[in-house]
């Protein structure tokens, strides 16, 4: 009964003369609208999937680095512009020796902002030691990170097994 009513309504709808638009053209417009709607939903769903990045907990003391911990974190990787004025360079290297990511940093400089009354003031504090974090994009081909000081490698650490995400036999 319900199916017959739907068929009847569909026939009436298709028999209408929409400003003399051919029925086949109208049906194709409807199907295209549905297709674009589905593609939009797929795109929106893909954009809200959580991404991952590797967070390195590093200790710095007088030019020496010690990796304390490495973890796979959920969220969007913070995009930081590469600045060649920084002292140290971080590289993510593939198992084939390719550079997958490069950035520079300087753990000896701490920028501060202090609110005094209604004005914001700040400055730079130079540090000899401290603990800090470095975010590295998660990449299934990433094998190790390297930290360089003026082109000389001062730290190398394997990261291919962080979070046990990728199953790769070494």
C-alpha positions as CSV (number, residue, x, y, z in Angstrom):
1,X,0.0,0.0,0.0
2,X,2.7,2.4,1.0
3,X,4.9,1.4,-1.9
4,X,2.0,2.1,-4.3
5,X,1.5,5.6,-2.9
6,X,5.2,6.3,-3.2
7,X,5.2,5.1,-6.8
8,X,2.2,7.2,-7.6
9,X,3.8,10.3,-6.1
10,X,7.1,9.6,-7.9
11,X,5.2,9.3,-11.2
12,X,3.3,12.6,-10.6
13,X,6.6,14.3,-9.7
14,X,8.3,13.1,-12.8
15,X,5.3,13.9,-15.0
16,X,5.4,17.6,-14.0
17,X,6.7,20.0,-16.5
18,X,9.5,21.9,-14.7
19,X,9.7,24.9,-16.9
20,X,10.0,22.5,-19.9
21,X,13.2,20.8,-18.5
22,X,13.5,17.3,-19.9
23,X,12.9,14.6,-17.4
24,X,16.2,12.9,-18.0
25,X,18.1,16.2,-17.4
26,X,16.1,16.7,-14.1
27,X,16.9,13.2,-12.9
28,X,20.6,13.7,-13.7
29,X,20.6,16.9,-11.7
30,X,19.1,15.2,-8.7
31,X,21.6,12.3,-8.9
32,X,24.5,14.8,-9.2
33,X,23.2,16.7,-6.2
34,X,23.1,13.5,-4.2
35,X,26.6,12.5,-5.4
36,X,28.0,15.9,-4.4
37,X,26.3,15.7,-1.1
38,X,27.8,12.3,-0.4
39,X,31.3,13.5,-1.5
40,X,31.0,16.4,0.9
41,X,30.1,14.1,3.8
42,X,33.1,11.9,3.0
43,X,35.4,14.9,2.9
44,X,34.1,16.3,6.2
45,X,34.4,13.0,7.9
46,X,38.0,12.5,6.6
47,X,39.0,15.9,7.9
48,X,37.9,15.2,11.5
49,X,39.8,12.0,11.8
50,X,42.5,12.5,14.4
51,X,46.0,12.7,13.1
52,X,49.1,11.6,15.0
53,X,52.5,13.0,15.7
54,X,55.5,12.0,17.7
55,X,56.4,13.9,20.8
56,X,60.0,13.8,22.0
57,X,60.8,14.7,25.6
58,X,64.3,15.9,25.5
59,X,66.8,17.1,28.2
60,X,69.3,19.7,27.2
61,X,72.5,20.6,29.2
62,X,75.4,22.6,27.8
63,X,75.2,21.4,24.2
64,X,74.2,17.8,25.0
65,X,70.9,16.2,24.3
66,X,69.4,13.2,26.1
67,X,66.1,11.7,24.8
68,X,64.0,11.0,27.9
69,X,60.8,9.7,26.3
70,X,59.2,9.4,22.9
71,X,55.4,8.9,22.4
72,X,52.8,8.7,19.7
73,X,50.2,11.4,20.4
74,X,46.8,12.0,18.9
75,X,46.0,15.4,17.3
76,X,47.1,17.7,14.6
77,X,50.8,18.2,14.1
78,X,51.8,21.8,14.9
79,X,53.1,23.3,11.7
80,X,56.2,25.4,12.5
81,X,58.1,27.4,9.9
82,X,61.7,26.3,9.4
83,X,64.0,29.0,10.7
84,X,67.6,28.7,9.7
85,X,68.7,31.2,12.3
86,X,68.2,28.6,15.1
87,X,71.3,26.8,16.4
88,X,70.1,23.1,16.1
89,X,68.5,21.2,13.3
90,X,66.1,18.3,13.7
91,X,65.7,15.7,10.9
92,X,63.3,12.8,10.4
93,X,65.1,10.2,8.3
94,X,63.5,7.3,6.4
95,X,64.9,3.7,6.5
96,X,66.4,4.5,3.0
97,X,68.2,7.6,4.3
98,X,65.8,10.1,2.8
99,X,65.1,13.3,4.8
100,X,61.3,13.3,5.4
101,X,61.1,16.3,7.7
102,X,63.5,19.1,8.7
103,X,63.2,21.9,11.3
104,X,65.4,24.0,13.5
105,X,65.2,25.0,17.1
106,X,67.2,26.5,20.0
107,X,66.5,25.2,23.5
108,X,68.8,27.8,25.0
109,X,66.4,30.6,24.3
110,X,63.1,31.0,26.3
111,X,60.8,33.8,25.2
112,X,58.7,35.3,28.0
113,X,55.6,37.5,28.2
114,X,54.5,39.0,31.4
115,X,51.3,41.1,32.0
116,X,52.1,44.0,34.3
117,X,49.0,46.0,35.0
118,X,47.5,46.7,31.5
119,X,50.7,46.4,29.5
120,X,52.4,43.3,28.2
121,X,56.2,43.1,28.6
122,X,58.6,40.4,27.9
123,X,62.1,39.4,27.0
124,X,64.5,36.6,26.3
125,X,66.0,34.3,28.9
126,X,69.2,32.3,27.9
127,X,69.3,28.8,29.4
128,X,72.2,26.4,29.9
129,X,70.0,23.4,30.7
130,X,66.4,22.3,30.7
131,X,63.8,19.9,29.6
132,X,61.7,20.6,26.5
133,X,59.5,18.9,23.9
134,X,59.8,18.6,20.1
135,X,56.9,17.5,17.9
136,X,57.8,15.4,14.8
137,X,55.2,14.4,12.2
138,X,54.3,10.7,12.3
139,X,55.3,9.0,9.1
140,X,55.2,5.3,8.4
141,X,58.5,5.5,6.6
142,X,60.2,7.4,9.5
143,X,63.1,5.4,10.9
144,X,65.1,7.8,13.1
145,X,65.5,11.4,14.2
146,X,68.8,13.2,14.1
147,X,69.8,16.4,15.9
148,X,72.6,18.4,14.3
149,X,74.7,21.2,15.6
150,X,76.2,23.2,12.7
151,X,75.9,20.2,10.4
152,X,77.5,17.8,13.0
153,X,75.2,14.9,14.2
154,X,75.1,15.1,18.0
155,X,72.0,12.8,18.6
156,X,70.5,10.0,16.7
157,X,67.5,8.0,17.9
158,X,65.3,5.3,16.3
159,X,61.6,6.1,16.3
160,X,60.2,3.5,13.9
161,X,58.6,1.7,16.8
162,X,57.1,4.6,18.7
163,X,53.6,3.6,19.8
164,X,54.0,0.2,18.2
165,X,52.0,1.7,15.3
166,X,53.8,0.3,12.3
167,X,54.8,-3.3,12.1
168,X,58.2,-3.2,10.4
169,X,60.9,-5.8,10.8
170,X,64.4,-4.3,11.0
